[in-house]
Amino acid sequence: MTFTLLIDYIGTFAFAISGIRRASAKRFDLFGAIVVGFATACGGGTLRDILLGQTPFWMQAKTPFWEGGFTYLLVVLFALLVVSTLGRYLMRMNETIFLFDAIGLGLFTVVGIEKSLACGFPIWVAILMGTVTGAGGGVFRDIFINVEPLIFRKDIYALACIFGGVFYAICCELGMNSVLTQILTAACVIGIRCLAMTRHWTLPVLRKDVAEYDENDGRAWITYGKNAAEGVENFDLEIVAVSMEDVEIVNDSQATRIELCAHMRQGGLTPERDFMVAACEQSRVPVRIMIRPTDRDFFYTEAEFDQMLADIAFVRTATKAEGISVGILSPDFTVNMERMRKVVKEAGRLKITFNRAFEKLADPVAGYSALCKLGVNCILAEASEALDQIPRAPVKIRVGGGLKPTDLPNLRARGLMNIHMGRAVRKKLSYSHGIDSTKIWEFIHD
């Protein structure tokens, strides 16, 4: 029981860290961070106890005192202290924190199942209560920070709890020892959660064409729907996002991809790591993250290049990003093949966009050939006449820079179907203001 209680507190600590870090990304104050952290850590168990007609576990007084409910609040306060003092160090512990979170998920699922069965409920109710205990806190967290719950958006989280519950029921039917059943069930949940993250397993998303039209959320449809052009669905529209609010707006638009950046007055630099993690979790479209440590064009010192490789490794191991956007040139304005090979090796599963460094190349055709050999997925450049000399495959060409809706027919005729938009879809055409969803609609439908 002492070991189980210890793991319970470790899981509570990990869930509280998760909630507090998400609250930090939303710039909550200390009180808001405590509320979100406590809801994340204890919300699932509280909802379970209410549904079972029991007093919530954290309201119960026990002897000795460290087994009582008040201890959970102390754990949350300790998590707040850790985030406040060691926030940047935690960035290097993402895999450890994730492992604690997975262990907590597995243990809390077992606790929910055991408590439900002890109250006399059937096994199918116990499986649901185990899922509520394990995954419910994340739902409360996302509701409190005003984003769509992560578990409802393709992530393998609650589903791991359900599979664990089914496994528990099978073990019971086979007459296995109860302690062994609990251990194997927790291991099942932890294993599924870890495999889903490392192998990037996701659930299919419901198609938009089966959605009910909501007039309250469709002002852009009302304003611009009559001007819809044929064949718009052929365009692939990438939007620059610099905040969580940008990510949420893109989620509700017809854009198909996000480029995550920071410091756009300097042409776009690598964003903060907390922001990378939170944005990739929240986004419903693929995300590519800008890797650019300085605004001195695309020539980097050894120290800056080492930082780029470290950032790429973080994106690959600690986020759900689809890829990165990076460009490195040699002094003679050719692709720096030696460094780009290291980038490709470090990127691993990540797709690579060679950013607007492409516009600086002395010979774009030779540069395109070099990027094809490297296995780069996409090139970002202005829609200049030089692009007409370049094939449209195997490397995709994405165009951006001062585009207007009226440019689309010309781009379509030239076979340039991948679009990149930054200021053009923002209020007052400035990165100091948020994205205007009606401008996205206007761009792709006018």
C-alpha positions as CSV (number, residue, x, y, z in Angstrom):
1,M,0.0,0.0,0.0
2,T,2.9,2.4,0.8
3,F,4.4,1.7,-2.7
4,T,1.0,2.2,-4.4
5,L,0.5,5.5,-2.5
6,L,3.9,6.7,-3.5
7,I,3.2,6.0,-7.2
8,D,-0.2,7.6,-6.7
9,Y,1.5,10.8,-5.5
10,I,4.1,10.6,-8.3
11,G,1.2,10.4,-10.9
12,T,-0.5,13.3,-9.1
13,F,2.7,15.3,-9.3
14,A,3.1,14.6,-13.0
15,F,-0.5,15.4,-13.8
16,A,-0.2,18.7,-11.8
17,I,3.0,19.6,-13.7
18,S,1.1,19.0,-17.0
19,G,-1.8,21.3,-15.9
20,I,0.5,24.0,-14.6
21,R,2.6,24.1,-17.7
22,R,-0.4,24.4,-19.9
23,A,-1.7,27.2,-17.6
24,S,1.7,28.9,-18.0
25,A,1.3,28.8,-21.8
26,K,-2.0,30.6,-21.3
27,R,-0.3,33.1,-19.0
28,F,-2.5,32.4,-16.0
29,D,-1.6,33.9,-12.6
30,L,-0.4,31.7,-9.6
31,F,-4.0,31.1,-8.4
32,G,-5.1,30.1,-11.8
33,A,-2.1,27.7,-12.1
34,I,-3.0,26.1,-8.8
35,V,-6.6,25.6,-9.9
36,V,-5.6,24.1,-13.2
37,G,-3.0,21.9,-11.7
38,F,-5.3,20.6,-9.0
39,A,-8.1,20.0,-11.5
40,T,-5.7,18.0,-13.8
41,A,-4.3,15.9,-10.9
42,C,-7.5,15.2,-9.0
43,G,-10.4,16.0,-11.4
44,G,-10.7,12.5,-12.8
45,G,-10.9,10.8,-9.3
46,T,-13.3,13.5,-8.1
47,L,-15.7,12.9,-11.0
48,R,-15.4,9.1,-10.4
49,D,-16.3,9.4,-6.8
50,I,-19.3,11.7,-7.4
51,L,-20.6,9.2,-10.1
52,L,-20.2,6.3,-7.6
53,G,-21.9,8.2,-4.8
54,Q,-18.8,8.5,-2.7
55,T,-17.1,11.4,-0.9
56,P,-14.3,12.6,-3.2
57,F,-11.0,11.1,-2.1
58,W,-9.2,14.4,-1.4
59,M,-11.9,15.4,1.0
60,Q,-11.3,12.4,3.3
61,A,-9.3,12.6,6.5
62,K,-7.1,9.6,7.3
63,T,-4.5,8.4,9.8
64,P,-1.6,8.8,9.3
65,F,-2.1,12.3,7.8
66,W,0.0,11.7,4.7
67,E,-2.6,9.3,3.5
68,G,-5.3,11.9,3.8
69,G,-6.7,14.0,1.1
70,F,-5.0,17.2,2.1
71,T,-1.7,15.7,0.9
72,Y,-2.9,16.0,-2.7
73,L,-3.1,19.7,-2.4
74,L,0.4,19.8,-1.0
75,V,1.6,17.8,-4.0
76,V,0.0,20.3,-6.4
77,L,1.6,23.2,-4.5
78,F,5.0,21.4,-4.7
79,A,4.5,21.0,-8.5
80,L,3.8,24.7,-8.8
81,L,7.0,25.4,-6.9
82,V,9.0,23.1,-9.2
83,V,7.6,24.7,-12.4
84,S,8.2,28.2,-11.0
85,T,11.9,27.5,-10.1
86,L,12.9,24.8,-12.6
87,G,10.8,25.6,-15.6
88,R,13.6,25.7,-18.2
89,Y,15.3,22.6,-16.7
90,L,12.0,20.7,-17.1
91,M,12.3,21.3,-20.8
92,R,15.1,18.7,-20.7
93,M,13.0,16.3,-18.7
94,N,10.0,16.0,-21.0
95,E,10.5,12.3,-21.6
96,T,10.8,11.7,-17.8
97,I,7.6,13.8,-17.1
98,F,5.8,11.9,-19.8
99,L,6.8,8.6,-18.3
100,F,5.5,9.7,-14.9
101,D,2.3,10.8,-16.6
102,A,1.9,7.4,-18.3
103,I,2.5,5.6,-15.0
104,G,-0.1,7.8,-13.3
105,L,-2.5,7.1,-16.1
106,G,-2.1,3.3,-15.7
107,L,-2.3,3.4,-11.9
108,F,-5.3,5.7,-11.8
109,T,-7.1,3.4,-14.3
110,V,-6.6,0.4,-12.0
111,V,-7.7,2.5,-8.9
112,G,-10.9,3.5,-10.7
113,I,-11.7,0.0,-11.7
114,E,-11.0,-1.4,-8.2
115,K,-13.0,1.2,-6.4
116,S,-16.0,0.7,-8.8
117,L,-16.0,-3.0,-8.3
118,A,-15.7,-2.6,-4.5
119,C,-18.9,-0.5,-4.6
120,G,-20.7,-3.3,-6.3
121,F,-20.9,-2.0,-9.9
122,P,-20.6,-4.3,-12.9
123,I,-17.3,-4.6,-14.9
124,W,-18.4,-2.4,-17.8
125,V,-19.1,0.4,-15.4
126,A,-15.8,-0.2,-13.7
127,I,-14.0,0.1,-17.1
128,L,-15.7,3.5,-17.7
129,M,-14.8,4.7,-14.2
130,G,-11.2,3.6,-14.7
131,T,-11.1,5.7,-17.9
132,V,-12.7,8.7,-16.1
133,T,-10.2,8.4,-13.3
134,G,-7.2,8.3,-15.6
135,A,-8.3,10.7,-18.3
136,G,-10.8,12.9,-16.7
137,G,-8.3,15.3,-15.2
138,G,-7.0,16.2,-18.7
139,V,-10.5,17.1,-19.8
140,F,-10.9,19.5,-16.8
141,R,-7.5,21.0,-17.6
142,D,-8.4,21.7,-21.2
143,I,-11.8,23.1,-20.3
144,F,-10.3,25.4,-17.7
145,I,-7.8,26.8,-20.2
146,N,-10.5,27.1,-22.8
147,V,-9.3,24.7,-25.4
148,E,-10.9,21.6,-26.9
149,P,-10.1,18.6,-24.7
150,L,-7.1,16.7,-26.1
151,I,-8.6,13.3,-25.6
152,F,-11.4,14.1,-28.1
153,R,-8.9,15.1,-30.8
154,K,-7.2,11.9,-32.1
155,D,-4.7,11.4,-29.2
156,I,-4.4,7.8,-27.8
157,Y,-5.1,8.7,-24.2
158,A,-8.5,7.7,-22.9
159,L,-8.5,4.8,-25.4
160,A,-5.4,3.4,-23.6
161,C,-7.5,3.3,-20.4
162,I,-10.3,1.5,-22.1
163,F,-8.0,-1.1,-23.5
164,G,-6.5,-1.5,-20.0
165,G,-10.0,-2.0,-18.6
166,V,-10.8,-4.7,-21.1
167,F,-7.6,-6.4,-20.3
168,Y,-8.5,-6.3,-16.6
169,A,-11.8,-7.9,-17.4
170,I,-10.1,-10.7,-19.4
171,C,-7.7,-11.4,-16.6
172,C,-10.6,-11.7,-14.1
173,E,-12.4,-14.1,-16.4
174,L,-9.2,-16.2,-16.5
175,G,-9.1,-16.3,-12.7
176,M,-5.7,-14.6,-12.4
177,N,-4.4,-13.4,-9.1
178,S,-5.8,-9.9,-8.3
179,V,-2.4,-8.3,-7.6
180,L,-0.9,-9.7,-10.8
181,T,-4.0,-8.5,-12.7
182,Q,-3.6,-4.9,-11.3
183,I,0.1,-4.9,-12.3
184,L,-0.5,-6.2,-15.8
185,T,-3.4,-3.8,-16.3
186,A,-1.3,-0.8,-15.4
187,A,1.5,-2.1,-17.6
188,C,-1.0,-2.5,-20.5
189,V,-2.2,1.1,-20.2
190,I,1.4,2.5,-19.8
191,G,2.6,0.4,-22.8
192,I,-0.2,1.5,-25.1
193,R,0.3,5.2,-24.1
194,C,4.1,5.0,-24.7
195,L,3.8,3.2,-28.0
196,A,1.2,5.7,-29.2
197,M,3.5,8.6,-28.5
198,T,6.7,7.0,-29.8
199,R,5.1,5.7,-33.0
200,H,2.7,8.7,-33.4
201,W,-0.5,6.6,-33.5
202,T,-3.6,8.6,-33.7
203,L,-7.3,8.0,-34.3
204,P,-8.9,9.1,-37.6
205,V,-10.7,12.4,-37.6
206,L,-14.3,12.7,-38.5
207,R,-14.7,14.2,-42.0
208,K,-15.8,17.8,-42.2
209,D,-18.3,17.1,-44.9
210,V,-20.5,15.2,-42.3
211,A,-20.6,18.2,-39.9
212,E,-23.8,20.2,-39.2
213,Y,-23.6,23.8,-40.4
214,D,-23.5,26.1,-37.4
215,E,-24.6,29.6,-38.3
216,N,-23.2,31.1,-35.1
217,D,-19.7,29.9,-36.0
218,G,-20.0,30.5,-39.8
219,R,-19.8,34.3,-40.2
220,A,-17.1,33.8,-42.9
221,W,-19.4,31.5,-44.8
222,I,-22.2,34.1,-44.7
223,T,-19.9,36.9,-45.9
224,Y,-17.9,35.1,-48.5
225,G,-19.7,31.9,-49.4
226,K,-21.3,33.3,-52.5
227,N,-17.9,34.1,-54.0
228,A,-16.6,30.5,-53.6
229,A,-14.4,29.5,-56.5
230,E,-14.3,26.0,-58.0
231,G,-11.4,23.8,-57.2
232,V,-10.4,25.7,-54.1
233,E,-9.9,22.3,-52.3
234,N,-6.9,21.7,-54.5
235,F,-4.9,24.4,-52.6
236,D,-2.9,23.5,-49.6
237,L,-2.8,26.6,-47.3
238,E,-0.1,27.0,-44.5
239,I,-0.6,29.7,-41.9
240,V,2.1,31.2,-39.7
241,A,1.2,30.9,-36.0
242,V,2.9,32.9,-33.2
243,S,0.6,32.2,-30.3
244,M,-1.9,29.7,-28.9
245,E,-4.7,31.9,-30.0
246,D,-3.4,31.7,-33.6
247,V,-3.4,27.9,-33.4
248,E,-7.0,27.9,-32.2
249,I,-8.2,30.1,-35.0
250,V,-6.4,28.0,-37.6
251,N,-8.1,24.9,-36.1
252,D,-11.4,26.4,-37.1
253,S,-10.4,27.5,-40.6
254,Q,-9.8,25.8,-43.9
255,A,-6.0,26.1,-43.5
256,T,-4.3,22.7,-43.8
257,R,-1.0,23.3,-42.0
258,I,0.8,25.6,-39.4
259,E,4.3,27.0,-39.4
260,L,5.1,27.7,-35.8
261,C,7.4,30.8,-35.4
262,A,8.5,33.5,-33.0
263,H,9.9,37.1,-33.4
264,M,8.5,37.7,-36.8
265,R,9.9,41.3,-36.8
266,Q,13.2,39.5,-37.3
267,G,11.9,37.3,-40.1
268,G,10.9,34.4,-37.9
269,L,13.0,32.6,-35.3
270,T,12.8,29.3,-33.3
271,P,9.8,29.5,-30.8
272,E,10.1,28.8,-27.1
273,R,10.0,25.1,-26.3
274,D,7.0,25.3,-24.0
275,F,5.1,26.9,-26.8
276,M,6.2,24.2,-29.2
277,V,4.8,21.4,-27.0
278,A,1.5,23.1,-26.2
279,A,0.8,24.2,-29.8
280,C,1.5,20.8,-31.2
281,E,-0.8,19.2,-28.7
282,Q,-3.6,21.7,-29.4
283,S,-3.3,21.8,-33.2
284,R,-5.7,19.7,-35.3
285,V,-3.6,20.3,-38.5
286,P,0.1,19.3,-39.1
287,V,2.6,21.6,-37.6
288,R,6.1,22.5,-38.9
289,I,8.4,24.4,-36.5
290,M,10.8,27.1,-37.6
291,I,14.4,26.3,-36.7
292,R,16.4,29.6,-37.0
293,P,18.4,30.9,-34.0
294,T,19.4,34.3,-35.5
295,D,18.2,36.8,-38.1
296,R,21.6,37.0,-39.8
297,D,20.3,35.6,-43.1
298,F,21.0,31.9,-43.3
299,F,24.7,31.6,-42.4
300,Y,25.4,30.3,-38.9
301,T,28.3,29.9,-36.5
302,E,29.3,26.5,-35.1
303,A,27.6,27.4,-31.8
304,E,24.4,28.5,-33.6
305,F,24.4,25.3,-35.7
306,D,24.8,23.1,-32.6
307,Q,21.8,24.9,-31.1
308,M,19.8,24.2,-34.2
309,L,20.6,20.5,-34.0
310,A,19.6,20.5,-30.3
311,D,16.3,22.2,-31.2
312,I,15.6,19.7,-33.9
313,A,16.2,16.9,-31.5
314,F,13.8,18.4,-29.1
315,V,11.1,18.8,-31.8
316,R,11.6,15.2,-32.8
317,T,11.5,13.7,-29.3
318,A,9.3,16.0,-27.3
319,T,6.6,17.3,-29.6
320,K,4.0,16.0,-32.1
321,A,5.2,18.3,-34.9
322,E,5.0,16.9,-38.4
323,G,8.3,18.6,-39.4
324,I,10.6,21.6,-39.3
325,S,11.4,24.6,-41.5
326,V,15.1,25.3,-41.9
327,G,17.6,26.7,-44.4
328,I,21.4,26.7,-44.3
329,L,23.6,28.3,-47.0
330,S,27.3,28.3,-47.7
331,P,29.3,31.5,-48.3
332,D,29.1,31.0,-52.0
333,F,25.2,31.0,-51.8
334,T,24.8,27.3,-52.4
335,V,23.0,24.8,-50.2
336,N,25.4,23.9,-47.3
337,M,25.3,20.1,-48.0
338,E,27.5,19.1,-45.1
339,R,25.3,20.8,-42.5
340,M,22.0,19.9,-44.2
341,R,23.0,16.2,-44.1
342,K,23.4,16.5,-40.4
343,V,20.0,18.3,-40.2
344,V,18.3,15.5,-42.1
345,K,20.0,12.8,-39.9
346,E,18.9,14.6,-36.7
347,A,15.4,15.2,-38.0
348,G,14.7,11.5,-38.4
349,R,10.9,11.1,-38.8
350,L,10.4,14.9,-39.3
351,K,9.6,16.3,-42.7
352,I,11.8,19.2,-43.8
353,T,10.8,22.5,-45.4
354,F,13.8,24.3,-46.9
355,N,12.7,27.9,-46.0
356,R,13.2,31.1,-47.8
357,A,16.9,30.7,-47.9
358,F,16.1,29.2,-51.3
359,E,15.6,32.7,-52.6
360,K,19.2,33.5,-51.9
361,L,20.7,30.7,-54.0
362,A,22.9,31.7,-56.8
363,D,21.6,28.8,-58.9
364,P,18.0,27.8,-57.9
365,V,18.0,24.8,-60.3
366,A,21.2,23.4,-58.9
367,G,19.9,24.1,-55.4
368,Y,16.7,22.2,-56.1
369,S,18.6,19.2,-57.4
370,A,20.8,19.2,-54.2
371,L,17.7,19.4,-52.0
372,C,16.1,16.5,-53.9
373,K,19.2,14.4,-53.1
374,L,19.0,15.3,-49.4
375,G,15.3,14.1,-49.3
376,V,13.9,17.5,-48.4
377,N,10.1,17.4,-48.5
378,C,9.2,21.1,-49.4
379,I,10.7,24.4,-50.5
380,L,9.3,27.8,-49.4
381,A,10.0,30.7,-51.7
382,E,8.5,33.8,-53.3
383,A,6.4,33.2,-56.4
384,S,9.1,34.5,-58.7
385,E,9.7,33.6,-62.4
386,A,12.7,31.5,-61.2
387,L,10.3,28.9,-59.9
388,D,9.0,28.2,-63.4
389,Q,12.4,26.6,-64.2
390,I,11.9,24.1,-61.3
391,P,9.9,20.9,-61.3
392,R,6.9,20.5,-59.0
393,A,8.0,17.1,-57.8
394,P,9.5,15.2,-56.0
395,V,10.1,18.3,-53.7
396,K,6.9,20.4,-53.2
397,I,7.1,24.1,-53.9
398,R,5.3,26.3,-51.4
399,V,5.0,30.0,-52.3
400,G,4.6,33.0,-50.0
401,G,5.4,36.6,-49.6
402,G,3.0,39.4,-50.4
403,L,0.3,37.2,-52.0
404,K,-3.2,38.4,-52.7
405,P,-6.4,36.4,-53.4
406,T,-6.3,37.7,-57.0
407,D,-2.9,35.9,-57.4
408,L,-4.5,32.4,-57.2
409,P,-5.5,31.9,-60.8
410,N,-2.0,32.7,-62.0
411,L,-0.5,30.3,-59.3
412,R,-2.9,27.6,-60.3
413,A,-1.9,27.9,-64.0
414,R,1.8,27.6,-63.0
415,G,1.1,24.5,-60.9
416,L,1.9,26.2,-57.6
417,M,-0.8,24.8,-55.4
418,N,0.9,25.1,-52.0
419,I,0.5,28.5,-50.3
420,H,2.2,30.1,-47.3
421,M,0.5,33.1,-45.6
422,G,1.7,35.3,-42.8
423,R,0.7,39.0,-42.4
424,A,-1.8,38.8,-45.2
425,V,-4.4,36.9,-43.0
426,R,-3.8,39.1,-39.9
427,K,-5.8,42.0,-38.7
428,K,-4.2,45.3,-39.8
429,L,-1.7,43.1,-41.8
430,S,0.6,43.0,-38.7
431,Y,2.0,40.3,-36.5
432,S,1.1,42.5,-33.5
433,H,-2.5,41.5,-34.2
434,G,-4.3,38.2,-34.3
435,I,-5.3,36.1,-37.3
436,D,-8.6,37.2,-39.0
437,S,-10.5,34.0,-39.9
438,T,-12.5,35.9,-42.5
439,K,-9.3,36.9,-44.4
440,I,-8.4,33.2,-44.6
441,W,-11.8,32.5,-46.1
442,E,-11.5,35.5,-48.4
443,F,-8.1,34.4,-49.6
444,I,-9.1,30.9,-50.6
445,H,-12.6,31.7,-51.9
446,D,-12.4,35.1,-53.7
